[in-house]
């Protein structure tokens, strides 16, 4: 089990990093001097990778049904010759179209992020995606009536400071005269704005995944199917929509042109390799992410996601010629610290383990710190009652 945990953790970091790197690699390849700029086609490739999770789910489901049927066989006279105590595997009873709304959010959010990725660096793209924590927390209060403890607000504050540092330094310290600073600003803003849509998707999924107990791999696959089909149909009207050169390198300024993309792929076959890398990496990343959440914990997944951001940043500097900006280290540290605090990996556990036991005799002080760092207020009340009984005795 330890070996499996290590394998899926490493797989999540590697495939998650490759997903962003392959997308930026495709953007950096030029065919006849024109960069490959097809965010909606790249998003479709990503959805196809998620759709493969649905294929994997049904393969696993079919195998479990096969094993169960083999273990529950009736004899010639109708008697059961072998039986297991396990229940027969069945699909969860829910309407699959419940996942159509989050698929639409995924289409919009992913497409906007890929447009932003075309305008900014891969490392900034990955770091700015951390804004999803802020919007998810705020929407959880409004849509799920969740109670956010003060330590989570501290985490969100650190994330916000990190985002400001990354975004400002990305523009202020850019020394390349060929870079369009307005385009970089637009790209960074698009990535942050896309996190609002991603947060809506996550809150919606949290509500219905919990309500209907839908396997995560099944949910990811359904969203991939809906997203792939919907975005493929949208390619038709996108072909007739014309946009400024900032958002399209198409000679005719089309929002999305699959025919021109095919010409570029034939001219530079390495583009197809980059797109294939996107498909494969997103499929394995989702599988590894689900496995990490199931076998380890959601907080472990967040920590590994932070490591993925570091890997993308380190690799992007030599691979894509990104400028190393030392002050971005502080922004990156703020993002990681805020993420760990928000997910109760740092501060809260340390406080409850080392400080809280020493405050049991000061109930009011302990309750105050419990409100900030989380914990069980009933335990303090219980210890206070015990001390009062001892004093009376």
C-alpha positions as CSV (number, residue, x, y, z in Angstrom):
1,X,0.0,0.0,0.0
2,X,2.9,2.3,0.7
3,X,4.4,1.6,-2.7
4,X,1.0,2.3,-4.3
5,X,0.6,5.6,-2.5
6,X,4.1,6.7,-3.6
7,X,3.3,5.7,-7.2
8,X,0.0,7.5,-7.5
9,X,1.5,10.6,-5.8
10,X,4.4,10.7,-8.2
11,X,2.0,10.0,-11.1
12,X,-0.2,13.0,-10.1
13,X,2.7,15.4,-9.9
14,X,4.2,14.3,-13.2
15,X,1.1,14.0,-15.3
16,X,-0.4,17.3,-13.8
17,X,2.8,19.1,-14.7
18,X,2.9,17.6,-18.2
19,X,-0.7,18.7,-18.8
20,X,0.3,22.4,-18.5
21,X,3.7,21.9,-20.1
22,X,2.2,20.1,-23.2
23,X,-0.4,22.9,-23.6
24,X,2.3,25.6,-23.5
25,X,4.5,23.5,-25.8
26,X,1.8,23.4,-28.4
27,X,1.3,27.2,-28.1
28,X,5.1,27.7,-28.7
29,X,5.3,25.6,-31.9
30,X,5.2,27.7,-35.1
31,X,4.0,26.5,-38.4
32,X,5.1,28.7,-41.3
33,X,6.1,31.3,-38.7
34,X,2.7,31.4,-37.1
35,X,2.3,30.2,-33.4
36,X,-0.3,27.4,-32.8
37,X,-3.1,29.3,-31.2
38,X,-6.2,27.1,-30.8
39,X,-7.4,27.2,-27.2
40,X,-10.8,25.6,-28.0
41,X,-9.2,22.7,-29.8
42,X,-6.9,22.2,-26.9
43,X,-9.8,22.3,-24.5
44,X,-11.5,19.6,-26.6
45,X,-8.4,17.4,-26.3
46,X,-8.5,17.9,-22.6
47,X,-12.2,16.8,-22.5
48,X,-11.4,13.8,-24.5
49,X,-8.8,12.9,-21.9
50,X,-11.4,13.2,-19.2
51,X,-13.8,11.1,-21.3
52,X,-11.2,8.3,-21.2
53,X,-11.8,8.2,-17.4
54,X,-15.4,7.2,-18.2
55,X,-14.0,4.3,-20.4
56,X,-11.8,3.3,-17.5
57,X,-14.7,3.5,-15.0
58,X,-16.9,1.1,-17.1
59,X,-14.0,-1.3,-17.7
60,X,-13.5,-1.5,-13.9
61,X,-17.3,-1.7,-13.3
62,X,-17.6,-4.4,-15.9
63,X,-14.8,-6.4,-14.4
64,X,-16.4,-6.1,-10.9
65,X,-19.8,-7.3,-12.3
66,X,-18.0,-10.2,-14.0
67,X,-16.2,-11.3,-10.8
68,X,-19.5,-11.0,-8.8
69,X,-21.4,-13.1,-11.3
70,X,-18.7,-15.7,-11.3
71,X,-18.9,-15.8,-7.5
72,X,-22.7,-16.1,-7.4
73,X,-23.4,-19.0,-9.7
74,X,-26.5,-21.1,-9.6
75,X,-26.2,-24.9,-10.0
76,X,-28.2,-27.2,-12.4
77,X,-30.9,-27.7,-9.8
78,X,-31.2,-24.0,-9.0
79,X,-29.1,-24.0,-5.8
80,X,-26.4,-21.5,-5.3
81,X,-23.0,-23.2,-5.5
82,X,-20.9,-20.3,-4.4
83,X,-21.8,-16.9,-3.0
84,X,-20.0,-13.8,-1.7
85,X,-21.1,-11.4,1.0
86,X,-20.5,-8.5,-1.3
87,X,-23.4,-6.7,-2.9
88,X,-23.9,-6.8,-6.7
89,X,-22.1,-3.8,-8.3
90,X,-24.7,-1.3,-9.6
91,X,-24.5,2.1,-11.2
92,X,-25.5,5.0,-8.8
93,X,-29.1,6.0,-9.3
94,X,-29.0,9.6,-10.5
95,X,-29.7,11.6,-13.7
96,X,-26.4,11.8,-15.7
97,X,-27.5,15.2,-17.0
98,X,-26.9,16.6,-13.6
99,X,-23.3,16.9,-14.7
100,X,-24.1,18.9,-17.8
101,X,-24.1,22.3,-16.0
102,X,-20.6,21.6,-14.5
103,X,-19.5,20.5,-17.9
104,X,-20.6,23.9,-19.3
105,X,-18.6,25.6,-16.5
106,X,-15.6,23.5,-17.4
107,X,-15.9,24.4,-21.1
108,X,-16.1,28.1,-20.3
109,X,-13.4,28.1,-17.6
110,X,-10.9,25.8,-19.5
111,X,-11.3,27.7,-22.8
112,X,-10.7,31.1,-21.0
113,X,-7.7,29.7,-19.2
114,X,-6.2,28.3,-22.5
115,X,-6.7,31.8,-24.1
116,X,-4.9,33.3,-21.1
117,X,-2.1,30.7,-21.4
118,X,-1.5,31.9,-25.0
119,X,-0.9,35.4,-23.6
120,X,1.2,34.7,-20.5
121,X,3.8,32.3,-19.2
122,X,3.1,28.7,-18.1
123,X,4.4,29.3,-14.6
124,X,2.2,32.3,-14.1
125,X,-0.7,30.4,-15.5
126,X,-0.3,27.6,-13.0
127,X,0.3,30.0,-10.0
128,X,-2.7,32.2,-10.8
129,X,-5.0,29.2,-10.9
130,X,-4.5,29.2,-7.1
131,X,-7.2,32.0,-7.0
132,X,-9.8,29.2,-7.2
133,X,-9.4,28.8,-3.4
134,X,-10.6,32.3,-2.7
135,X,-13.7,32.0,-5.0
136,X,-14.5,28.5,-3.8
137,X,-14.5,29.7,-0.2
138,X,-16.7,32.7,-0.9
139,X,-19.2,30.7,-3.0
140,X,-19.3,27.9,-0.4
141,X,-20.7,30.4,2.0
142,X,-23.4,31.6,-0.4
143,X,-24.4,28.4,-2.2
144,X,-23.7,25.7,0.5
145,X,-24.3,27.8,3.7
146,X,-20.8,26.7,4.8
147,X,-19.2,28.2,7.9
148,X,-15.6,29.3,7.0
149,X,-13.4,29.3,10.1
150,X,-11.1,32.3,10.6
151,X,-7.9,30.3,9.8
152,X,-9.3,29.6,6.3
153,X,-9.7,33.4,5.8
154,X,-6.1,33.8,6.8
155,X,-5.2,31.2,4.1
156,X,-7.2,33.0,1.5
157,X,-5.5,36.3,2.5
158,X,-2.0,34.7,1.9
159,X,-3.2,33.3,-1.5
160,X,-4.4,36.8,-2.5
161,X,-1.1,38.3,-1.6
162,X,0.7,35.7,-3.5
163,X,-1.4,36.3,-6.6
164,X,-0.7,40.0,-6.4
165,X,3.0,39.4,-6.2
166,X,3.0,36.9,-9.1
167,X,0.8,39.1,-11.4
168,X,2.6,42.4,-10.7
169,X,6.1,41.0,-11.0
170,X,5.2,39.2,-14.2
171,X,4.5,42.5,-15.8
172,X,6.9,44.9,-14.0
173,X,10.0,42.8,-14.5
174,X,9.3,41.7,-18.0
175,X,12.4,42.8,-20.0
176,X,11.6,41.2,-23.4
177,X,10.9,44.1,-25.8
178,X,8.9,41.6,-28.0
179,X,6.4,40.9,-25.3
180,X,3.1,42.8,-25.3
181,X,2.5,43.8,-21.7
182,X,-1.1,44.6,-22.4
183,X,-1.5,41.0,-23.6
184,X,0.2,39.7,-20.5
185,X,-2.1,41.7,-18.3
186,X,-5.1,40.5,-20.3
187,X,-3.9,36.9,-20.0
188,X,-3.4,37.0,-16.3
189,X,-6.8,38.6,-15.7
190,X,-8.5,36.0,-17.9
191,X,-6.9,33.2,-15.9
192,X,-8.0,34.7,-12.5
193,X,-11.5,35.4,-13.9
194,X,-11.8,31.8,-15.1
195,X,-11.3,30.6,-11.5
196,X,-14.7,32.1,-10.6
197,X,-16.3,29.7,-13.1
198,X,-14.1,26.9,-11.9
199,X,-15.2,27.6,-8.3
200,X,-18.9,27.5,-9.3
201,X,-18.2,24.1,-10.9
202,X,-16.4,22.8,-7.8
203,X,-19.2,23.9,-5.4
204,X,-21.8,22.4,-7.7
205,X,-19.9,19.1,-7.9
206,X,-19.4,19.1,-4.1
207,X,-23.1,19.5,-3.6
208,X,-24.2,16.7,-6.0
209,X,-21.3,14.3,-5.5
210,X,-22.1,14.2,-1.8
211,X,-25.9,14.0,-2.3
212,X,-25.9,11.1,-4.9
213,X,-22.6,9.4,-3.9
214,X,-21.3,9.4,-7.5
215,X,-17.9,7.9,-8.0
216,X,-15.4,10.7,-8.8
217,X,-14.0,8.8,-11.9
218,X,-17.6,8.4,-13.2
219,X,-18.3,12.1,-12.7
220,X,-15.1,13.3,-14.4
221,X,-15.8,11.0,-17.3
222,X,-19.4,12.3,-17.7
223,X,-18.2,15.9,-17.7
224,X,-15.5,14.9,-20.3
225,X,-18.2,13.4,-22.5
226,X,-20.6,16.4,-22.2
227,X,-17.7,18.8,-22.7
228,X,-16.2,17.1,-25.7
229,X,-19.5,16.8,-27.5
230,X,-20.7,20.3,-26.7
231,X,-17.4,22.0,-27.6
232,X,-17.2,20.0,-30.8
233,X,-20.6,21.4,-31.9
234,X,-19.6,24.9,-30.9
235,X,-16.6,24.7,-33.3
236,X,-19.1,25.4,-36.1
237,X,-20.3,28.9,-35.0
238,X,-16.7,29.7,-33.7
239,X,-15.5,29.4,-37.2
240,X,-17.6,32.3,-38.3
241,X,-16.8,34.6,-35.3
242,X,-13.9,37.0,-36.0
243,X,-11.8,38.4,-33.1
244,X,-8.8,40.8,-32.7
245,X,-5.3,39.5,-33.4
246,X,-4.6,39.4,-29.6
247,X,-6.9,36.4,-29.3
248,X,-6.2,34.7,-32.6
249,X,-3.2,34.1,-35.0
250,X,-5.6,32.9,-37.7
251,X,-5.0,34.7,-41.0
252,X,-8.7,35.5,-41.2
253,X,-9.0,36.3,-37.5
254,X,-11.4,33.4,-36.7
255,X,-12.2,32.5,-33.1
256,X,-11.5,28.9,-33.9
257,X,-10.5,27.3,-37.2
258,X,-10.1,23.5,-37.0
259,X,-9.2,23.4,-40.7
260,X,-6.3,25.8,-40.3
261,X,-5.2,23.9,-37.1
262,X,-5.1,20.7,-39.2
263,X,-2.9,22.4,-41.8
264,X,-0.5,23.5,-39.0
265,X,-0.4,20.0,-37.6
266,X,0.5,18.6,-41.0
267,X,3.2,21.2,-41.4
268,X,4.5,20.6,-37.9
269,X,3.7,17.1,-36.6
270,X,5.2,17.8,-33.2
271,X,1.9,19.8,-32.5
272,X,0.0,16.5,-32.7
273,X,2.5,15.0,-30.2
274,X,1.9,18.0,-27.8
275,X,-1.9,17.5,-28.1
276,X,-1.6,13.8,-27.5
277,X,0.5,14.6,-24.4
278,X,-2.4,16.8,-23.2
279,X,-4.9,14.0,-23.7
280,X,-2.9,11.3,-22.0
281,X,-1.6,13.5,-19.1
282,X,-5.1,14.7,-18.2
283,X,-6.5,11.2,-18.2
284,X,-3.8,9.9,-15.9
285,X,-3.9,13.0,-13.8
286,X,-7.6,12.6,-13.1
287,X,-7.1,8.9,-12.3
288,X,-4.2,9.7,-10.0
289,X,-6.0,12.6,-8.3
290,X,-9.1,10.4,-7.6
291,X,-6.8,7.7,-6.2
292,X,-4.9,10.1,-4.0
293,X,-8.1,11.5,-2.6
294,X,-9.5,8.0,-1.9
295,X,-6.3,6.3,-0.6
296,X,-4.7,9.2,1.1
297,X,-6.6,12.4,1.7
298,X,-7.8,15.6,0.0
299,X,-5.2,17.6,1.8
300,X,-2.5,15.4,0.4
301,X,-3.9,16.1,-3.0
302,X,-3.6,19.8,-2.4
303,X,0.0,19.5,-1.2
304,X,0.9,17.5,-4.3
305,X,-0.8,20.1,-6.5
306,X,1.4,22.7,-4.9
307,X,4.5,20.6,-5.8
308,X,3.1,20.4,-9.4
309,X,3.1,24.2,-9.5
310,X,6.8,24.3,-8.4
311,X,7.7,21.7,-11.1
312,X,6.0,23.7,-13.8
313,X,7.8,26.9,-12.8
314,X,11.2,25.2,-12.7
315,X,10.8,23.4,-16.0
316,X,9.3,26.4,-17.8
317,X,12.3,28.6,-17.3
318,X,14.7,26.6,-19.5
319,X,12.1,25.0,-21.7
320,X,10.2,28.1,-22.8
321,X,12.8,30.7,-22.1
322,X,10.9,32.3,-19.2
323,X,12.7,34.9,-17.2
324,X,13.6,34.0,-13.6
325,X,12.2,36.6,-11.3
326,X,13.6,36.1,-7.8
327,X,10.8,38.1,-6.1
328,X,8.3,35.6,-7.5
329,X,9.7,33.1,-5.0
330,X,7.9,35.1,-2.2
331,X,4.7,35.0,-4.2
332,X,5.0,31.3,-4.8
333,X,5.7,30.8,-1.1
334,X,2.6,32.9,-0.2
335,X,0.5,30.8,-2.5
336,X,1.7,27.5,-1.0
337,X,1.4,28.8,2.6
338,X,-2.1,30.0,2.0
339,X,-3.2,26.8,0.3
340,X,-1.8,24.7,3.2
341,X,-3.4,26.9,5.9
342,X,-6.7,26.9,4.0
343,X,-6.7,23.1,3.8
344,X,-5.8,22.8,7.5
345,X,-2.4,21.3,6.9
346,X,-0.4,23.9,8.7
347,X,-1.0,26.1,11.8
348,X,-4.3,24.5,12.8
349,X,-3.0,20.9,13.4
350,X,0.2,22.3,15.1
351,X,-1.9,24.5,17.4
352,X,-4.3,21.8,18.4
353,X,-1.5,19.4,19.1
354,X,1.0,21.6,21.0
355,X,-0.8,24.7,22.3
356,X,-4.5,23.7,22.9
357,X,-3.7,21.1,25.6
358,X,-2.0,23.8,27.7
359,X,-5.0,26.1,27.5
360,X,-7.5,23.6,28.9
361,X,-7.4,25.5,32.2
362,X,-8.2,28.8,30.5
363,X,-11.5,27.9,28.8
364,X,-12.4,31.4,27.5
365,X,-8.9,31.8,25.9
366,X,-9.1,28.3,24.5
367,X,-12.5,29.0,22.9
368,X,-11.1,32.2,21.3
369,X,-8.2,30.3,19.7
370,X,-10.5,27.4,18.7
371,X,-12.6,29.9,16.7
372,X,-9.4,30.9,14.8
373,X,-7.6,27.6,14.4
374,X,-10.5,25.1,14.6
375,X,-11.1,22.3,17.0
376,X,-13.7,20.8,19.2
377,X,-15.1,23.4,21.6
378,X,-17.1,20.7,23.4
379,X,-13.8,19.2,24.5
380,X,-12.9,22.4,26.3
381,X,-16.3,22.6,27.9
382,X,-16.0,19.0,29.0
383,X,-12.5,19.6,30.5
384,X,-13.7,22.7,32.3
385,X,-16.6,20.8,33.9
386,X,-14.2,18.1,35.0
387,X,-12.0,20.6,36.7
388,X,-15.0,22.2,38.5
389,X,-16.0,18.8,39.8
390,X,-12.5,18.2,41.0
391,X,-12.4,21.5,42.8
392,X,-15.8,20.8,44.5
393,X,-14.6,17.4,45.5
